[in-house]
Amino acid sequence: MPVDISTLSEEERKIRMRKWDPKKGAVKQRTVEFKDDFKADDYRKFWKK
């Protein structure tokens, strides 16, 4: 059941608003970059069959 925020005390209101704040507590996802050392010329001999 939803709570009317206007009926809460200032302290309780701040606590509830912090829970819903998307900027705080959100975990940033990092992108992982892989170095590609694949050389097609090394495997070209297998393709000619």
N, C-alpha and C positions, 0 to 999 in steps of 0.2 A: 504494500500500500504506500503510495507516495506521501512524503512529508511536506507540509507547508513550511517553507524556509523562513517565512516572516514570523512564525511563531517560535522559532528557536532562538536561543541566546546567541550573542555575538560569537562566543567561543565555539559553540556547536556548529554554527553556520560556517565558520572558517574551516573547521575540520571536514565538514561535508563537501565544501567547495574544493578543498585540496584533493580529495579523492577523485573528483571528476575533472580536474585540470589536466588536459592532455600533454602539456609541456613539461610538467614535473613528473618524475618517476617513469617516464617513457624511455624504453631502451632503444637506442639507435642501432640500426643494423648496419654492419660494415660489409662492404663488398670485398670478396676475396679475389685477388688477381693472381692467376697462374701464369707462370712464364712458359711459353710454348717453344720447345726446342725441336719440334718435329720437322724433319727435312724429307720432303717427298722424294728427292733424288736417291736417298738411301734405300727406298723401297720400290723404286721404279722397276727393278729387275724382276720382281714378283708379278708385275702387272702384264708383262709382255707375253705370257703364255696363252 
